[in-house]
């Protein structure tokens, strides 16, 4: 069972800033489970629950096995499918809660569903979520054919009071944080 864990915190030292962004709900929603490192880091740094969406069936199946105990006790919830389509369904069950999002989904390499994901978040009743965007430099460089300007404009549609900061990962200063 993964809980607040000093050894795992050391393993995920490049995400040591995660606890700063725990909201009152204690829920972290991640798009792009991949190997489950984000799920593990969220639990290791104190999130009460991590909900993660993965479009790749192989990664999803591996994560289900890896987090079997955490799923059983309700600390982890995994979903298979496209994040832009699943987020509205997931969020409908979290009405009124302020959430932390870690946006990191990639579909087939150079495609990102970020605009659909942000539209889904915009439809939620709370408008003061903390939104972390991983690999933000890929939007600056237009790797995903979506510019950072488009992302920021979409974030301002959610809440015009968002302020932006950045956090460092193993790739350098590569996570953009939108916070009210």
MARBA-3410 file (N, C-alpha, C, O; in Angstrom, 1 decimal):
180
0.8,-1.2,0.0,0.0,0.0,0.0,0.9,1.2,0.0,1.8,1.4,0.8 ~ 0.6,2.1,-0.9,1.4,3.4,-1.0,0.7,4.5,-0.2,-0.5,4.8,-0.4 ~ 1.5,5.1,0.7,1.0,6.2,1.5,2.1,7.2,1.6,3.1,7.0,0.9 ~ 2.0,8.2,2.4,3.1,9.1,2.6,4.3,8.3,2.9,4.3,7.5,3.9 ~ 5.3,8.5,2.1,6.4,7.5,2.2,7.7,8.2,1.8,7.9,8.7,0.7
8.6,8.3,2.8,9.9,9.1,2.6,10.7,8.4,1.5,11.3,9.2,0.7 ~ 10.8,7.1,1.4,11.6,6.5,0.3,11.0,6.8,-1.1,11.8,7.1,-2.0 ~ 9.7,6.7,-1.2,9.1,7.1,-2.5,9.2,8.5,-2.8,9.3,8.9,-3.9 ~ 9.2,9.4,-1.7,9.4,10.8,-1.9,10.8,11.1,-2.5,11.0,11.9,-3.4 ~ 11.8,10.3,-2.0,13.1,10.5,-2.5,13.2,10.0,-4.0,13.8,10.7,-4.8
12.5,8.9,-4.3,12.4,8.4,-5.7,11.8,9.5,-6.6,12.3,9.6,-7.7 ~ 10.8,10.2,-6.1,10.1,11.2,-6.9,10.6,12.6,-6.6,9.8,13.5,-6.6 ~ 11.8,12.8,-6.2,12.4,14.1,-5.7,12.1,15.2,-6.8,12.0,16.3,-6.4 ~ 12.1,14.8,-8.0,11.8,15.8,-9.1,10.4,16.3,-9.1,10.0,17.2,-9.9 ~ 9.5,15.7,-8.2,8.2,16.2,-8.0,7.9,16.6,-6.6,6.8,16.6,-6.1
8.9,17.0,-5.9,8.8,17.4,-4.5,7.9,18.5,-4.2,7.5,18.7,-3.1 ~ 7.6,19.3,-5.2,6.7,20.4,-5.1,5.2,20.0,-5.1,4.3,20.9,-4.9 ~ 4.9,18.8,-5.4,3.5,18.3,-5.5,2.6,18.7,-4.2,1.5,19.1,-4.4 ~ 3.1,18.5,-3.0,2.3,18.8,-1.8,1.8,20.3,-1.8,0.8,20.5,-1.1 ~ 2.5,21.2,-2.4,2.1,22.6,-2.4,0.8,22.8,-3.0,0.1,23.8,-2.8
0.4,21.8,-3.9,-0.8,22.0,-4.7,-2.0,21.1,-4.3,-2.9,20.8,-5.1 ~ -1.9,20.5,-3.1,-3.0,19.7,-2.6,-4.2,20.6,-2.2,-4.0,21.6,-1.4 ~ -5.3,20.4,-2.8,-6.5,21.2,-2.4,-7.2,20.6,-1.3,-6.9,19.6,-0.8 ~ -8.3,21.3,-0.8,-9.1,20.8,0.3,-9.6,19.4,0.0,-9.8,18.6,1.0 ~ -10.0,19.1,-1.2,-10.5,17.7,-1.5,-9.4,16.7,-1.4,-9.8,15.5,-1.2
-8.2,17.0,-1.6,-7.1,16.0,-1.6,-7.1,15.1,-2.8,-6.4,14.1,-2.8 ~ -7.8,15.5,-3.9,-7.9,14.7,-5.1,-7.0,15.2,-6.2,-7.0,16.4,-6.5 ~ -6.2,14.3,-6.8,-5.3,14.6,-7.9,-5.9,13.9,-9.1,-6.1,12.7,-9.0 ~ -6.2,14.6,-10.2,-6.7,14.0,-11.4,-5.6,14.1,-12.5,-5.1,15.2,-12.8 ~ -5.1,13.0,-13.0,-4.0,12.9,-13.9,-4.5,12.4,-15.3,-5.3,11.5,-15.3
-4.1,13.1,-16.3,-4.4,12.5,-17.7,-3.1,12.0,-18.2,-2.1,12.7,-18.3 ~ -3.1,10.8,-18.6,-1.9,10.1,-19.1,-1.2,9.3,-18.0,-0.2,9.8,-17.5 ~ -1.7,8.2,-17.6,-1.2,7.3,-16.6,0.2,6.8,-16.9,1.1,6.9,-16.1 ~ 0.4,6.4,-18.1,1.7,5.8,-18.6,2.1,4.7,-17.7,1.4,3.7,-17.6 ~ 3.3,4.8,-17.1,3.7,3.7,-16.2,3.2,3.8,-14.8,3.5,2.9,-14.0
2.5,4.9,-14.4,2.0,5.0,-13.1,2.8,5.8,-12.1,2.5,5.9,-11.0 ~ 3.9,6.4,-12.6,4.8,7.2,-11.8,4.1,8.4,-11.2,4.3,8.7,-10.0 ~ 3.2,9.0,-11.9,2.4,10.2,-11.4,1.5,9.7,-10.3,1.3,10.4,-9.3 ~ 0.8,8.6,-10.5,-0.1,8.0,-9.4,0.7,7.8,-8.2,0.3,8.2,-7.1 ~ 1.8,7.1,-8.3,2.7,6.8,-7.2,3.2,8.0,-6.5,3.1,8.1,-5.2
3.6,9.0,-7.2,4.1,10.3,-6.6,3.0,11.0,-5.9,3.2,11.5,-4.8 ~ 1.8,11.0,-6.5,0.7,11.7,-5.8,0.4,11.1,-4.5,0.2,11.8,-3.5 ~ 0.4,9.8,-4.4,0.1,9.1,-3.1,1.3,9.3,-2.2,1.0,9.5,-1.0 ~ 2.5,9.2,-2.7,3.7,9.3,-1.8,3.7,10.7,-1.2,4.3,10.9,-0.1 ~ 3.2,11.7,-1.9,3.3,13.1,-1.4,2.0,13.6,-0.7,1.8,14.7,-0.4
1.1,12.6,-0.4,0.0,13.0,0.5,-1.4,13.2,-0.1,-2.3,13.6,0.6 ~ -1.6,13.0,-1.4,-2.9,13.1,-2.0,-3.8,12.0,-1.4,-3.3,10.9,-1.4 ~ -5.0,12.3,-1.1,-5.9,11.3,-0.5,-6.4,10.3,-1.6,-6.6,9.1,-1.3 ~ -6.5,10.8,-2.8,-7.0,10.0,-3.9,-6.4,10.5,-5.2,-6.3,11.7,-5.4 ~ -6.0,9.5,-6.1,-5.5,9.9,-7.4,-6.4,9.2,-8.4,-6.6,8.0,-8.4
-6.9,10.0,-9.3,-7.8,9.5,-10.4,-6.9,9.7,-11.7,-6.5,10.8,-12.0 ~ -6.7,8.6,-12.5,-5.9,8.7,-13.6,-6.5,8.1,-14.9,-7.2,7.1,-14.8 ~ -6.3,8.8,-16.0,-6.9,8.3,-17.3,-5.8,8.0,-18.2,-4.9,8.7,-18.4 ~ -6.0,6.8,-18.8,-5.0,6.3,-19.8,-5.7,5.8,-21.1,-6.6,5.0,-20.9 ~ -5.2,6.2,-22.2,-5.8,5.7,-23.5,-5.2,4.4,-24.0,-5.8,3.8,-24.9
-4.0,4.1,-23.6,-3.3,2.9,-24.0,-3.7,1.7,-23.1,-3.4,1.7,-21.9 ~ -4.3,0.7,-23.7,-4.8,-0.4,-23.0,-3.6,-1.2,-22.2,-3.8,-1.6,-21.1 ~ -2.5,-1.3,-22.8,-1.3,-2.0,-22.2,-0.9,-1.2,-20.9,-0.8,-1.8,-19.9 ~ -0.8,0.1,-21.0,-0.4,0.9,-19.8,-1.5,0.8,-18.7,-1.2,0.7,-17.5 ~ -2.7,0.9,-19.2,-3.8,0.8,-18.3,-3.8,-0.5,-17.5,-4.0,-0.5,-16.3
-3.7,-1.6,-18.2,-3.7,-2.9,-17.6,-2.5,-3.1,-16.6,-2.7,-3.6,-15.5 ~ -1.4,-2.6,-17.0,-0.2,-2.7,-16.1,-0.4,-1.8,-14.8,-0.1,-2.2,-13.7 ~ -1.0,-0.7,-15.0,-1.3,0.2,-13.8,-2.3,-0.4,-12.9,-2.2,-0.3,-11.7 ~ -3.3,-1.1,-13.5,-4.3,-1.8,-12.7,-3.7,-2.9,-11.8,-4.1,-3.0,-10.6 ~ -2.7,-3.6,-12.3,-2.0,-4.6,-11.6,-1.1,-3.9,-10.5,-1.1,-4.4,-9.4
-0.4,-2.9,-10.9,0.5,-2.2,-10.0,-0.2,-1.6,-8.8,0.3,-1.6,-7.7 ~ -1.4,-1.0,-9.0,-2.1,-0.3,-7.9,-3.3,-1.1,-7.5,-4.3,-0.5,-7.0 ~ -3.3,-2.4,-7.5,-4.4,-3.3,-7.2,-4.9,-3.0,-5.8,-6.1,-2.8,-5.6 ~ -4.0,-2.9,-4.8,-4.4,-2.6,-3.4,-5.0,-1.3,-3.2,-6.0,-1.1,-2.6 ~ -4.4,-0.3,-3.9,-4.9,1.1,-3.7,-6.2,1.3,-4.4,-7.1,2.1,-4.0
-6.4,0.6,-5.5,-7.8,0.6,-6.2,-8.8,0.0,-5.2,-9.9,0.5,-5.1 ~ -8.4,-1.1,-4.6,-9.3,-1.8,-3.7,-9.8,-1.0,-2.5,-10.9,-1.2,-2.1 ~ -9.0,-0.1,-2.0,-9.3,0.7,-0.9,-9.8,2.1,-1.3,-10.0,2.9,-0.4 ~ -9.9,2.3,-2.6,-10.5,3.6,-3.0,-9.5,4.8,-3.1,-9.9,5.9,-3.3 ~ -8.2,4.5,-3.0,-7.2,5.6,-3.1,-6.8,5.9,-4.5,-6.4,7.0,-4.8
-7.0,4.9,-5.4,-6.7,5.1,-6.8,-7.9,4.7,-7.6,-8.6,3.7,-7.4 ~ -8.2,5.5,-8.7,-9.2,5.1,-9.6,-8.6,5.3,-11.0,-8.1,6.3,-11.3 ~ -8.7,4.2,-11.8,-8.1,4.2,-13.1,-9.2,4.1,-14.2,-10.2,3.4,-14.0 ~ -9.0,4.9,-15.3,-10.0,4.8,-16.4,-9.3,4.6,-17.7,-8.2,5.2,-17.9 ~ -9.9,3.8,-18.5,-9.3,3.5,-19.9,-10.1,4.3,-20.9,-11.3,4.1,-21.0
-9.5,5.1,-21.7,-10.1,5.8,-22.8,-9.5,7.2,-23.0,-8.5,7.5,-22.4 ~ -10.2,8.0,-23.8,-9.7,9.3,-24.1,-10.1,10.3,-23.0,-11.2,10.4,-22.6 ~ -9.1,11.0,-22.5,-9.3,11.9,-21.4,-10.3,13.0,-21.7,-11.1,13.3,-20.8 ~ -10.3,13.6,-22.9,-11.3,14.6,-23.2,-12.7,14.1,-23.1,-13.6,14.9,-22.8 ~ -12.9,12.8,-23.4,-14.3,12.3,-23.3,-14.7,11.8,-21.9,-15.8,11.9,-21.5
-13.7,11.3,-21.2,-13.9,10.7,-19.9,-14.0,11.8,-18.8,-14.7,11.6,-17.8 ~ -13.3,12.8,-18.9,-13.2,13.9,-17.8,-14.6,14.4,-17.5,-14.9,14.5,-16.3 ~ -15.5,14.7,-18.4,-16.8,15.2,-18.0,-17.6,14.2,-17.2,-18.3,14.6,-16.2 ~ -17.4,12.9,-17.5,-18.1,11.9,-16.7,-17.6,11.8,-15.3,-18.3,11.7,-14.3 ~ -16.2,11.8,-15.2,-15.6,11.7,-13.9,-15.9,12.9,-13.1,-16.2,12.8,-11.9
-15.9,14.1,-13.7,-16.1,15.3,-13.0,-17.5,15.5,-12.5,-17.8,16.2,-11.5 ~ -18.5,14.9,-13.2,-19.9,14.9,-12.8,-20.1,14.3,-11.4,-21.0,14.7,-10.7 ~ -19.2,13.4,-11.0,-19.3,12.8,-9.7,-18.5,13.6,-8.6,-18.5,13.1,-7.5 ~ -17.9,14.7,-9.0,-17.1,15.4,-8.0,-17.6,16.9,-8.0,-16.8,17.8,-7.8 ~ -18.9,17.0,-8.0,-19.5,18.4,-8.0,-19.1,19.2,-6.8,-19.2,18.7,-5.7
-18.7,20.4,-7.1,-18.4,21.4,-6.0,-17.1,21.2,-5.4,-16.7,21.9,-4.5 ~ -16.3,20.3,-5.8,-15.0,20.0,-5.2,-13.9,20.8,-6.0,-13.9,20.8,-7.2 ~ -13.0,21.4,-5.3,-11.8,22.0,-5.9,-10.7,20.9,-6.0,-10.4,20.2,-5.1 ~ -10.2,20.8,-7.2,-9.4,19.6,-7.6,-8.0,20.1,-8.1,-7.8,21.3,-8.5 ~ -7.1,19.2,-8.1,-5.7,19.4,-8.7,-5.7,18.5,-9.9,-5.9,17.3,-9.8
-5.3,19.1,-11.0,-5.2,18.4,-12.3,-3.7,18.4,-12.7,-3.0,19.4,-12.6 ~ -3.3,17.2,-13.2,-1.9,17.1,-13.8,-2.2,16.6,-15.2,-2.4,15.5,-15.5 ~ -2.1,17.6,-16.1,-2.4,17.3,-17.5,-1.1,16.8,-18.3,-0.2,17.6,-18.4 ~ -1.2,15.6,-18.8,0.0,15.0,-19.4,-0.4,13.9,-20.4,0.4,13.1,-20.7 ~ -1.6,14.0,-21.0,-2.0,13.0,-21.9,-1.4,13.2,-23.3,-1.3,14.4,-23.7
-1.0,12.2,-24.0,-0.5,12.2,-25.4,-1.2,11.1,-26.1,-1.3,10.0,-25.6 ~ -1.6,11.4,-27.3,-2.2,10.4,-28.1,-1.4,10.2,-29.4,-1.3,11.1,-30.2 ~ -0.8,9.0,-29.5,0.0,8.7,-30.7,1.1,9.7,-30.9,1.4,10.1,-32.0 ~ 1.8,10.0,-29.9,3.0,10.9,-30.0,2.7,12.3,-30.0,2.5,13.0,-28.9 ~ 2.6,12.9,-31.2,2.5,14.4,-31.3,1.1,14.9,-31.3,0.8,16.0,-31.9
0.2,14.3,-30.6,-1.2,14.8,-30.5,-1.5,14.9,-29.0,-1.3,14.0,-28.2 ~ -2.0,16.1,-28.6,-2.4,16.3,-27.2,-3.8,16.7,-27.2,-4.3,17.5,-27.9 ~ -4.6,16.0,-26.2,-6.0,16.4,-26.1,-6.2,17.5,-25.1,-7.3,17.7,-24.5 ~ -5.2,18.4,-24.9,-5.3,19.4,-23.8,-6.5,20.3,-24.0,-7.1,20.7,-23.0 ~ -6.8,20.8,-25.2,-7.9,21.7,-25.3,-9.2,21.1,-25.0,-10.1,21.7,-24.4
-9.4,19.8,-25.3,-10.6,19.0,-24.9,-10.7,18.8,-23.4,-11.7,18.9,-22.8 ~ -9.5,18.6,-22.8,-9.4,18.4,-21.4,-9.8,19.7,-20.6,-10.6,19.6,-19.7 ~ -9.3,20.8,-21.1,-9.6,22.1,-20.5,-11.1,22.4,-20.7,-11.7,23.1,-19.8 ~ -11.6,22.1,-21.8,-13.1,22.3,-22.0,-13.9,21.5,-21.0,-14.9,22.0,-20.5 ~ -13.5,20.3,-20.8,-14.2,19.4,-19.8,-14.0,20.0,-18.4,-15.0,20.1,-17.6
-12.9,20.5,-18.0,-12.7,21.1,-16.7,-13.5,22.4,-16.6,-14.1,22.7,-15.6 ~ -13.6,23.2,-17.7,-14.4,24.4,-17.7,-15.9,24.1,-17.4,-16.6,24.9,-16.8 ~ -16.4,22.9,-17.8,-17.7,22.5,-17.5,-18.0,22.1,-16.1,-19.2,21.9,-15.7 ~ -17.0,22.0,-15.2,-17.2,21.6,-13.8,-17.7,22.8,-13.0,-17.4,24.0,-13.4 ~ -18.4,22.5,-12.0,-19.0,23.6,-11.1,-18.0,24.5,-10.4,-18.2,25.6,-10.2
-16.8,23.9,-10.1,-15.8,24.7,-9.4,-14.9,25.4,-10.5,-14.7,24.8,-11.5 ~ -14.5,26.6,-10.2,-13.7,27.4,-11.2,-12.4,27.8,-10.7,-11.7,28.6,-11.2 ~ -12.0,27.2,-9.5,-10.7,27.6,-8.9,-9.7,26.4,-8.8,-8.9,26.3,-7.8 ~ -9.8,25.5,-9.7,-8.9,24.3,-9.7,-7.5,24.7,-9.9,-7.2,25.8,-10.4 ~ -6.6,23.9,-9.4,-5.2,24.0,-9.7,-4.9,23.1,-10.9,-5.2,21.9,-10.9
-4.3,23.7,-11.9,-4.1,22.9,-13.2,-2.6,23.0,-13.5,-2.0,24.0,-13.7 ~ -2.0,21.8,-13.5,-0.6,21.6,-13.8,-0.5,21.1,-15.2,-1.1,20.1,-15.5 ~ 0.3,21.7,-16.0,0.5,21.2,-17.4,1.9,20.8,-17.6,2.9,21.6,-17.6 ~ 2.1,19.4,-17.7,3.4,18.9,-17.9,3.9,19.1,-19.4,3.1,19.3,-20.3 ~ 5.2,19.1,-19.5,5.8,19.3,-20.9,5.3,20.6,-21.5,5.1,20.6,-22.8
5.1,21.7,-20.7,4.6,22.9,-21.3,5.5,23.4,-22.4,5.0,24.1,-23.3 ~ 6.8,23.1,-22.4,7.7,23.6,-23.4,7.3,23.0,-24.8,7.7,23.6,-25.8 ~ 6.7,21.9,-24.8,6.2,21.3,-26.1,5.1,22.2,-26.7,5.0,22.1,-27.9 ~ 4.4,22.9,-25.9,3.4,23.8,-26.5,4.1,25.1,-26.9,3.7,25.7,-27.9 ~ 5.1,25.5,-26.2,5.9,26.7,-26.6,6.5,26.4,-28.0,6.5,27.3,-28.9
7.0,25.2,-28.2,7.7,24.8,-29.4,6.7,24.3,-30.5,7.1,24.0,-31.6 ~ 5.4,24.3,-30.1,4.3,23.8,-31.0,4.5,22.4,-31.5,4.1,22.0,-32.6 ~ 5.1,21.6,-30.6,5.3,20.2,-30.9,4.0,19.5,-31.2,3.8,18.6,-32.0 ~ 3.0,19.9,-30.4,1.6,19.3,-30.5,0.7,20.0,-31.4,-0.5,19.7,-31.5 ~ 1.3,21.0,-32.2,0.5,21.8,-33.1,-0.6,22.6,-32.3,-1.6,23.1,-32.9
-0.3,22.8,-31.1,-1.1,23.7,-30.2,-0.1,24.7,-29.6,0.9,24.2,-29.0 ~ -0.4,25.9,-29.6,0.6,26.9,-29.0,0.3,27.1,-27.6,-0.8,26.8,-27.1 ~ 1.3,27.6,-26.9,1.1,27.9,-25.4,0.1,29.0,-25.3,-0.6,29.1,-24.3 ~ 0.0,29.9,-26.3,-1.0,31.0,-26.3,-2.4,30.4,-26.3,-3.3,30.9,-25.5 ~ -2.7,29.4,-27.1,-4.0,28.7,-27.1,-4.3,28.1,-25.8,-5.4,28.2,-25.3
-3.3,27.5,-25.1,-3.5,26.9,-23.8,-3.8,27.9,-22.8,-4.8,27.8,-22.0 ~ -3.1,29.0,-22.8,-3.3,30.1,-21.8,-4.7,30.7,-22.0,-5.4,31.0,-21.1 ~ -5.0,31.0,-23.3,-6.4,31.5,-23.6,-7.5,30.6,-23.0,-8.5,31.1,-22.5 ~ -7.3,29.3,-23.2,-8.3,28.4,-22.8,-8.4,28.4,-21.2,-9.5,28.3,-20.7 ~ -7.2,28.5,-20.6,-7.2,28.6,-19.1,-7.9,29.8,-18.6,-8.6,29.8,-17.6
-7.7,30.9,-19.3,-8.4,32.2,-18.9,-9.9,32.1,-19.2,-10.7,32.8,-18.5 ~ -10.4,31.2,-20.1,-11.8,31.0,-20.3,-12.4,30.3,-19.0,-13.5,30.5,-18.6 ~ -11.5,29.4,-18.4,-11.9,28.8,-17.1,-12.0,29.8,-16.0,-13.0,29.8,-15.3 ~ -11.0,30.6,-15.9,-11.0,31.6,-14.8,-10.0,32.7,-15.2,-8.8,32.4,-15.3 ~ -10.5,33.9,-15.4,-9.6,35.0,-15.8,-8.7,35.5,-14.7,-7.8,36.3,-14.9
-8.8,34.9,-13.5,-7.9,35.3,-12.4,-6.7,34.3,-12.2,-5.9,34.5,-11.3 ~ -6.6,33.4,-13.1,-5.4,32.4,-13.0,-4.1,33.2,-13.1,-4.0,34.1,-13.9 ~ -3.2,32.8,-12.3,-1.8,33.3,-12.3,-1.0,32.0,-12.7,-1.4,30.9,-12.4 ~ 0.2,32.3,-13.3,1.0,31.2,-13.8,2.3,31.1,-13.1,3.0,32.2,-12.9 ~ 2.8,29.9,-12.8,4.1,29.7,-12.2,4.6,28.4,-12.9,4.0,27.8,-13.7
5.9,28.1,-12.5,6.5,26.9,-13.1,7.2,26.1,-12.1,7.7,26.7,-11.1 ~ 7.3,24.8,-12.3,8.0,23.9,-11.4,8.9,23.1,-12.2,8.8,22.9,-13.4 ~ 10.0,22.6,-11.6,11.0,21.9,-12.2,10.8,20.4,-12.1,10.3,19.9,-11.1 ~ 11.1,19.7,-13.2,11.0,18.2,-13.2,12.4,17.7,-13.6,13.3,18.5,-13.6 ~ 12.5,16.4,-13.8,13.8,15.9,-14.2,14.2,16.5,-15.6,15.4,16.4,-16.0
13.3,17.0,-16.3,13.5,17.6,-17.6,13.8,19.1,-17.5,14.0,19.8,-18.5 ~ 13.9,19.7,-16.3,14.1,21.1,-16.1,12.8,21.8,-15.8,11.9,21.1,-15.3 ~ 12.7,23.1,-16.0,11.5,23.9,-15.6,10.4,23.6,-16.7,10.3,24.3,-17.7 ~ 9.6,22.5,-16.5,8.8,22.0,-17.5,7.3,21.8,-17.1,6.6,21.2,-17.9 ~ 6.9,22.2,-16.0,5.5,22.1,-15.6,5.0,23.5,-15.3,5.5,24.3,-14.5
3.9,23.9,-16.1,3.3,25.2,-15.9,2.1,25.0,-14.9,1.3,24.0,-15.1 ~ 2.0,25.8,-13.9,1.0,25.7,-12.9,0.0,26.9,-13.1,0.5,28.1,-13.1 ~ -1.3,26.7,-13.2,-2.3,27.7,-13.2,-3.0,27.6,-11.9,-3.5,26.6,-11.5 ~ -3.0,28.7,-11.2,-3.6,28.8,-9.8,-4.2,30.1,-9.5,-3.8,31.2,-10.0 ~ -5.3,30.1,-8.8,-6.0,31.3,-8.4,-5.5,31.8,-7.1,-5.9,32.8,-6.6
END
